[in-house]
Structures are given as structure tokens and as C-alpha cells.
Amino acid sequence: MAEPIKNRRPEVAAPTPQNTPATNAPISSHAQQPAVASIKEEDLDRAAAASIFAQNPRLVQMIQGRLGSLVGRSSGYIESLPATVRRRVAGLKGIQKDHSKLEAEFQEEVLQLEKKYFAKFTPLYEKRAQIVNGKAEPTDKEVEAGEEDEDQKDADSKTEDKSEETTNVSGIPEFWLSAMKNQISLAEMITERDEGALRSLTDIRMEYLDKPGFRLIFDFAPNDYFTNKFITKTYFYQNESGYGGDFIYDHAEGHKIDWKEGQDLTVRVESKKQRNKNTKQTRIVKKTVPTESFFNFFSPPKPPTDDEEDDASSDIEERLELDYQLGEDIKEKLIPRAVDWFTGEALAFEELDEMEDDGFVDDEDDEDDDDLSDDRDDDEEESDDDDDGAKPKQEAQECKQS
């Protein structure tokens, strides 16, 4: 009888609808070799593979492309079923189509419900804009409702209120700039150069399109940077619904900004000195280059074309996703709760802050750290025992300190 082969790997079952992944395999070209002292044979194989992939990024792209082409293909399992069973599967797919139609109807009704309540929100947004821009004052009832959440009111605050009445402050200065700087995704886009223009921002509004989509409207007072009173950005969805009846984002279009001469915040001027080889004369050459600015938000990236390289296409896809998310953040977070972003209270409800401040960490990491700590303690104890027989204990402690 033949002896079993040692270290033989278990045979992998042929792919079926039950074990075929629905997405591409997560192959990373940035994988690193494990730094653990004892490495198993399987770990060595993985480390060697990771090293090969790291040195051959095009190989990774090729493998990912091959794996991507396999997604959605039949494994032959369904075709192997008896005809009666295949008929039942086809019937289930027909029922699923009816379900998808209902899902599309559901999403359409949700959109209509959003529009219905947006019409009710609009008068509140208009009153907010009047107060922010000094055209109206809140009623006593509104002020009392806003103060209900405060723990206590002392005499000092009332004194401050009276002293402020003597100043000529109109509305709430820099309301929208402060709110945007407290919104994490937007704050990362705002540069110091942008703040001068954004101080003239009087309101941020939105409106739904006749077809699925929405438009963001930024209202500006006269300023030193551009002549636009309104700068808009419109997000369009595809005509056909996606899986589950969801609307599929298609593209965005930004409004052209009419910059005043020399005030374009999306570019900067670089000066370079050039010397003529023959005459030895020098001249200053100025060149305009793109630079980071919040106002790049109004020049959204265009979807990639088939002719573009994979890396460039992937970069554009990431920018498109970020651009759409920014629009959603303004629509769903900033506009409805602008005062909470102005005061900073909205930050407490951000998922990012909850994850960072909840005090929990990965159990596995802790266990690994504990294990390594225990190993180090054991090694130190063994070292102490060995040293006891040869060297004084004091010398061992000095070694530890060093």
C-alpha cells in the first residue's frame, strides 16, 4: 500500500454557484512578507507569491482581468440539473423579475415622497437664509425651542447678549464657511485661498430635477473673485434602474465660474527664470498651473473612456466616486442640518468619530500583542534563570535597562 504524500494540499472543489465568488479576488501588489519568527510552509508560499506580484504589477492586472472575466459565468452546475429542476429555477427567476419591478416602483415612490417633504422643508430653509443674512430675526418661540437643549443659562450669558446688541453685526457672519469647515469631507477641499471667496457665500440650496437627479445651488454676494451670483452643480442618474431598483449615478455637470482677472483660485502662477545662451540675457517666464481648491468641485471629472489605461481609468473612477459622495454629503448632511455643522454638534453623529472614540480595538491584535508580550516575558524569565547561574542578578537588570 502506497504511503500518503506528506504536506499534500487538500483538493479544491470545482466552482459551483455555492462557492464561486461574486467579486474579483483581492490580489494586492503591496503585500509584505510576514515578520513572525516561525513561518509555516504555507506562509512561505504566500510570501513568495506576494513578492512576485510586487515585482510584476502587470501580472497582477492580467490575473485580475482574467478573474474578472470569470465573474458571472456559469460553472456548469445549473446545466447539469434535471430538466424539471431547471424549469423550477427558471420559474423562480421569473418571480424575481416581478420582485425587481416592485423594487423599482418602491424607489420611485420614495423619490416622490422625498420631493413632497422637500417642498415642506423649503420654507424653513428660506427663513434660515433670511436670519443668516440679516434680513430677519428669529421669533422668541424659535429661540426658546433652540435653547431647550442647553443645560443652563447664567447671568453672564445674558450680559453678553446685551453687550452684543450695541454692535452692528448683521445676521451670522461666515455661517456657511464655518459649517463647511466642520464637515470633514468638505474641509479637506477648502484651502486658505478659498476662504476669502467662501466668506461671501450667502446660502447653499438644492432642487430636484424633473428626471432622477438633483442640483446644488451656491448663492454668493458680490466679491473680489468672480462675477457669478449663483454657481451650480447638477448630478444626473441613468434612465434605467439598477439591481434592487436603485437609481444609478451617471455623471455630474458643473457651472462655469467667471473669474475676475488674476483671481482664479483653481490655478497658480509659477515664475521661472530663463537665460539666453547667446546673449546671456535673462527673462522671467510665467506659467499657469492647476492647484488645489474647493472650486475644482465645479469641474467634475469625466467618466473614463475605453482607450484609457487601466491605472488612469481606476484613478478617474475613484475621483468620480469621491465627487458623487461630496454631492451627497452636501445634499443629505450639510443643507438639512447646517446649524448643527456651524456649531459643530453634528460631528458627534459622524460614524467616523464614533469608530475612533468608542474605545474598542481589534481583539485579534490585542491577543497577538499579549501573546508576543507573554513570549517576551517567558524569554526574559528564562534568561534571568540562566544568568543566575553565571552572573550576579544586578548585571542582568542592567542589561535589561540598556
CORRAWO-V866035 format. One record per residue. N is the residue number from 1. RES is the residue in three letters. OMEGA is omega as a letter, one per 20 degrees, with the letter a starting at -180 (* if undefined). NEAR is the number of other C-alpha atoms within 10 Angstrom. D_LAST is the distance of its C-alpha to the last C-alpha in whole Angstrom. Layout:
N|RES|OMEGA|NEAR|D_LAST + N|RES|OMEGA|NEAR|D_LAST
This chain:
1|MET|a|3|60 + 2|ALA|r|4|57 + 3|GLU|r|5|54 + 4|PRO|r|7|52 + 5|ILE|a|7|50 + 6|LYS|r|6|46 + 7|ASN|r|8|44 + 8|ARG|a|7|47 + 9|ARG|r|8|46 + 10|PRO|r|6|49 + 11|GLU|r|6|52 + 12|VAL|a|6|52 + 13|ALA|r|7|55 + 14|ALA|a|10|57 + 15|PRO|r|13|57 + 16|THR|r|13|59 + 17|PRO|a|14|60 + 18|GLN|a|7|57 + 19|ASN|r|9|54 + 20|THR|a|15|55 + 21|PRO|a|14|52 + 22|ALA|a|11|54 + 23|THR|r|11|52 + 24|ASN|r|15|50 + 25|ALA|a|11|47 + 26|PRO|r|7|44 + 27|ILE|a|13|43 + 28|SER|r|14|40 + 29|SER|a|19|39 + 30|HIS|a|12|35 + 31|ALA|a|15|34 + 32|GLN|r|13|31 + 33|GLN|a|14|30 + 34|PRO|a|12|28 + 35|ALA|r|7|24 + 36|VAL|a|7|24 + 37|ALA|a|6|23 + 38|SER|a|8|27 + 39|ILE|r|11|30 + 40|LYS|a|10|33 + 41|GLU|a|10|36 + 42|GLU|r|11|37 + 43|ASP|r|13|34 + 44|LEU|r|13|34 + 45|ASP|a|11|38 + 46|ARG|r|16|37 + 47|ALA|r|17|34 + 48|ALA|r|14|36 + 49|ALA|r|14|39 + 50|ALA|r|19|37 + 51|SER|r|16|36 + 52|ILE|a|15|40 + 53|PHE|a|19|41 + 54|ALA|a|17|38 + 55|GLN|a|12|39 + 56|ASN|a|12|43 + 57|PRO|r|13|44 + 58|ARG|r|12|47 + 59|LEU|r|14|47 + 60|VAL|r|17|46 + 61|GLN|a|17|48 + 62|MET|a|11|51 + 63|ILE|r|14|50 + 64|GLN|r|17|50 + 65|GLY|r|12|53 + 66|ARG|a|12|54 + 67|LEU|r|14|53 + 68|GLY|a|15|54 + 69|SER|a|11|58 + 70|LEU|a|16|58 + 71|VAL|r|13|57 + 72|GLY|r|12|60 + 73|ARG|a|10|62 + 74|SER|r|13|64 + 75|SER|a|14|62 + 76|GLY|a|12|66 + 77|TYR|a|12|65 + 78|ILE|a|14|68 + 79|GLU|a|10|70 + 80|SER|a|10|70 + 81|LEU|r|12|71 + 82|PRO|a|9|75 + 83|ALA|a|11|77 + 84|THR|r|9|78 + 85|VAL|r|12|74 + 86|ARG|r|14|73 + 87|ARG|r|12|76 + 88|ARG|r|11|75 + 89|VAL|r|14|71 + 90|ALA|r|12|74 + 91|GLY|r|12|75 + 92|LEU|r|12|72 + 93|LYS|r|12|71 + 94|GLY|r|12|74 + 95|ILE|r|11|73 + 96|GLN|r|12|70 + 97|LYS|r|12|72 + 98|ASP|r|11|74 + 99|HIS|a|14|70 + 100|SER|r|17|69 + 101|LYS|r|13|72 + 102|LEU|r|14|72 + 103|GLU|r|18|68 + 104|ALA|r|19|69 + 105|GLU|r|13|72 + 106|PHE|a|15|69 + 107|GLN|r|16|67 + 108|GLU|r|17|70 + 109|GLU|r|12|71 + 110|VAL|r|12|68 + 111|LEU|r|15|68 + 112|GLN|r|12|71 + 113|LEU|r|11|70 + 114|GLU|r|13|67 + 115|LYS|a|15|70 + 116|LYS|a|11|72 + 117|TYR|r|10|69 + 118|PHE|r|16|68 + 119|ALA|r|11|71 + 120|LYS|r|11|71 + 121|PHE|a|12|68 + 122|THR|r|15|69 + 123|PRO|r|11|71 + 124|LEU|r|12|68 + 125|TYR|a|18|66 + 126|GLU|r|13|69 + 127|LYS|r|15|69 + 128|ARG|a|18|65 + 129|ALA|r|20|65 + 130|GLN|r|17|68 + 131|ILE|a|15|66 + 132|VAL|a|21|63 + 133|ASN|r|19|65 + 134|GLY|r|13|67 + 135|LYS|r|12|70 + 136|ALA|r|14|70 + 137|GLU|r|15|69 + 138|PRO|r|11|68 + 139|THR|r|9|70 + 140|ASP|a|9|69 + 141|LYS|r|9|69 + 142|GLU|r|10|67 + 143|VAL|r|11|64 + 144|GLU|r|10|65 + 145|ALA|r|10|64 + 146|GLY|a|10|61 + 147|GLU|a|12|60 + 148|GLU|a|9|60 + 149|ASP|a|8|56 + 150|GLU|a|7|55 + 151|ASP|a|6|54 + 152|GLN|r|7|56 + 153|LYS|a|9|57 + 154|ASP|a|7|57 + 155|ALA|a|8|60 + 156|ASP|a|9|57 + 157|SER|r|10|57 + 158|LYS|r|11|61 + 159|THR|r|10|61 + 160|GLU|r|10|59 + 161|ASP|a|11|61 + 162|LYS|a|11|64 + 163|SER|a|10|63 + 164|GLU|a|11|62 + 165|GLU|a|9|66 + 166|THR|a|8|67 + 167|THR|a|8|64 + 168|ASN|r|7|66 + 169|VAL|a|10|63 + 170|SER|r|12|65 + 171|GLY|r|16|64 + 172|ILE|a|13|60 + 173|PRO|r|16|58 + 174|GLU|a|18|56 + 175|PHE|a|23|56 + 176|TRP|r|24|56 + 177|LEU|r|21|53 + 178|SER|r|20|51 + 179|ALA|a|22|52 + 180|MET|a|22|51 + 181|LYS|r|18|48 + 182|ASN|r|21|47 + 183|GLN|a|21|48 + 184|ILE|a|13|44 + 185|SER|r|15|46 + 186|LEU|a|18|48 + 187|ALA|a|15|46 + 188|GLU|a|13|44 + 189|MET|a|16|47 + 190|ILE|r|18|48 + 191|THR|r|14|47 + 192|GLU|r|8|48 + 193|ARG|a|13|51 + 194|ASP|a|18|52 + 195|GLU|r|17|52 + 196|GLY|r|14|55 + 197|ALA|a|20|57 + 198|LEU|r|23|56 + 199|ARG|r|17|57 + 200|SER|r|20|61 + 201|LEU|a|23|60 + 202|THR|a|21|63 + 203|ASP|r|21|63 + 204|ILE|a|21|61 + 205|ARG|r|19|64 + 206|MET|r|18|64 + 207|GLU|r|16|67 + 208|TYR|r|16|68 + 209|LEU|r|13|70 + 210|ASP|r|7|73 + 211|LYS|a|10|72 + 212|PRO|a|16|68 + 213|GLY|r|20|66 + 214|PHE|a|20|65 + 215|ARG|r|20|65 + 216|LEU|a|21|62 + 217|ILE|r|17|64 + 218|PHE|r|18|62 + 219|ASP|a|17|65 + 220|PHE|r|20|64 + 221|ALA|r|16|66 + 222|PRO|a|13|67 + 223|ASN|a|16|64 + 224|ASP|a|13|63 + 225|TYR|a|20|61 + 226|PHE|a|17|64 + 227|THR|a|14|68 + 228|ASN|r|18|67 + 229|LYS|r|14|68 + 230|PHE|r|15|67 + 231|ILE|a|18|64 + 232|THR|r|18|64 + 233|LYS|a|20|62 + 234|THR|r|20|64 + 235|TYR|a|21|62 + 236|PHE|r|18|65 + 237|TYR|r|16|65 + 238|GLN|a|14|66 + 239|ASN|a|12|70 + 240|GLU|r|11|69 + 241|SER|r|18|67 + 242|GLY|r|14|64 + 243|TYR|a|11|63 + 244|GLY|r|14|63 + 245|GLY|a|18|66 + 246|ASP|r|14|63 + 247|PHE|a|20|64 + 248|ILE|r|16|62 + 249|TYR|a|18|61 + 250|ASP|r|14|62 + 251|HIS|r|18|62 + 252|ALA|r|23|61 + 253|GLU|a|16|63 + 254|GLY|r|18|62 + 255|HIS|r|16|65 + 256|LYS|r|12|65 + 257|ILE|r|18|64 + 258|ASP|a|13|66 + 259|TRP|r|15|64 + 260|LYS|a|13|65 + 261|GLU|r|9|65 + 262|GLY|a|10|61 + 263|GLN|a|14|60 + 264|ASP|a|16|59 + 265|LEU|a|20|55 + 266|THR|r|19|55 + 267|VAL|r|16|54 + 268|ARG|a|16|53 + 269|VAL|r|13|54 + 270|GLU|r|11|52 + 271|SER|a|11|54 + 272|LYS|a|10|53 + 273|LYS|r|9|55 + 274|GLN|r|12|57 + 275|ARG|r|11|59 + 276|ASN|a|9|62 + 277|LYS|a|8|62 + 278|ASN|a|6|65 + 279|THR|a|7|66 + 280|LYS|r|9|62 + 281|GLN|r|9|63 + 282|THR|r|11|60 + 283|ARG|r|11|60 + 284|ILE|r|11|58 + 285|VAL|a|11|58 + 286|LYS|a|12|58 + 287|LYS|r|11|57 + 288|THR|a|11|56 + 289|VAL|r|10|54 + 290|PRO|r|12|53 + 291|THR|a|11|50 + 292|GLU|r|15|48 + 293|SER|r|19|51 + 294|PHE|a|18|52 + 295|PHE|r|18|55 + 296|ASN|r|16|54 + 297|PHE|a|17|55 + 298|PHE|r|18|59 + 299|SER|a|16|58 + 300|PRO|r|17|57 + 301|PRO|r|19|56 + 302|LYS|r|13|59 + 303|PRO|a|14|59 + 304|PRO|r|16|58 + 305|THR|a|10|61 + 306|ASP|a|8|61 + 307|ASP|a|7|61 + 308|GLU|r|10|57 + 309|GLU|a|11|54 + 310|ASP|a|12|52 + 311|ASP|r|10|49 + 312|ALA|r|12|51 + 313|SER|r|16|53 + 314|SER|r|13|50 + 315|ASP|r|12|49 + 316|ILE|r|17|52 + 317|GLU|r|16|52 + 318|GLU|r|13|49 + 319|ARG|r|16|50 + 320|LEU|r|21|53 + 321|GLU|r|12|52 + 322|LEU|a|13|50 + 323|ASP|r|19|53 + 324|TYR|a|17|55 + 325|GLN|r|13|52 + 326|LEU|r|15|52 + 327|GLY|r|21|56 + 328|GLU|r|15|56 + 329|ASP|r|15|53 + 330|ILE|a|21|55 + 331|LYS|a|18|58 + 332|GLU|a|11|57 + 333|LYS|a|15|54 + 334|LEU|a|24|55 + 335|ILE|a|19|59 + 336|PRO|a|17|59 + 337|ARG|a|15|56 + 338|ALA|a|22|56 + 339|VAL|r|18|56 + 340|ASP|r|16|53 + 341|TRP|r|22|51 + 342|PHE|r|20|52 + 343|THR|a|13|51 + 344|GLY|a|15|48 + 345|GLU|a|13|49 + 346|ALA|a|18|49 + 347|LEU|a|16|45 + 348|ALA|a|11|45 + 349|PHE|r|9|47 + 350|GLU|a|12|45 + 351|GLU|a|10|44 + 352|LEU|a|11|41 + 353|ASP|a|11|40 + 354|GLU|a|12|41 + 355|MET|a|11|38 + 356|GLU|a|10|35 + 357|ASP|a|9|36 + 358|ASP|r|8|37 + 359|GLY|a|7|33 + 360|PHE|r|8|34 + 361|VAL|a|10|31 + 362|ASP|r|7|32 + 363|ASP|a|9|32 + 364|GLU|r|9|31 + 365|ASP|r|10|28 + 366|ASP|a|11|27 + 367|GLU|r|11|27 + 368|ASP|r|11|25 + 369|ASP|r|12|22 + 370|ASP|a|12|23 + 371|ASP|r|12|24 + 372|LEU|r|12|20 + 373|SER|r|12|18 + 374|ASP|a|12|20 + 375|ASP|r|12|20 + 376|ARG|r|12|16 + 377|ASP|r|12|17 + 378|ASP|a|12|19 + 379|ASP|a|12|17 + 380|GLU|r|14|14 + 381|GLU|r|12|17 + 382|GLU|r|12|18 + 383|SER|r|12|15 + 384|ASP|a|16|15 + 385|ASP|a|13|19 + 386|ASP|a|11|19 + 387|ASP|a|14|16 + 388|ASP|a|14|18 + 389|GLY|a|9|21 + 390|ALA|a|8|19 + 391|LYS|r|11|17 + 392|PRO|a|11|16 + 393|LYS|a|13|15 + 394|GLN|a|9|13 + 395|GLU|r|11|11 + 396|ALA|r|16|10 + 397|GLN|r|11|9 + 398|GLU|r|9|6 + 399|CYS|r|8|5 + 400|LYS|a|8|5 + 401|GLN|r|6|4 + 402|SER|*|5|0
